[in-house]
Amino acid sequence: MVSRNTPAQPETPSAEVAVRSELPVEVVRSFHTVADVEAFFQDQGIELGSGEEISDGFETTQNKDRFINTTFVIIDWNKVASSDFGQDFFTIRLMTLAGEKYRISDGSTGIAQQLADITNVRIKANHPAPNAGVIVKGGLSKSEYWVSEADGKAMSEAEAEVTPKDLKKKASTFYLVF
């Protein structure tokens, strides 16, 4: 029996997977162009894959600027614990009105905090999907500011004005505009 707090585990298919051995060194050395590789696989009757077998169809992008003032729907979001960055972050799958599908990440006081707040409110209200389904009619907004190169802390405008360029850098936080 599965307890109420334990998520159900998907069953793993038990089909055996045929694994080919590594290609011989002399074959691999003969490859000089992508066309050589494609021709080899075609001659062997093997279709060259593109990874679509495991893709969810969402393009990962670092360019959040493309969503400023652009309506989109957040399909879902997931919180990811990160020891590498020192703070948790969210991965977000979204779709624009044009049907473009993107995946973005955010761990800031902007989008990440807004999604955490939405999730918490929805959980308290027993929402059936606390981390899915939000239309963002105003797209994103962007706040830019200076941070210290030494410690990464935000600087006031007055501090930034008197701090040499090599001791500061621009940073930005994005926000969902509902």
Beta strands, then each sheet from edge to edge (+ up, - down):
strand 1: 59-60
strand 2: 72-80
strand 3: 89-96
strand 4: 101-106
strand 5: 132-136
strand 6: 140-148
strand 7: 168-176
sheet 1: 1+ 4+ 3- 2+ 5-
sheet 2: 6+ 7-
end
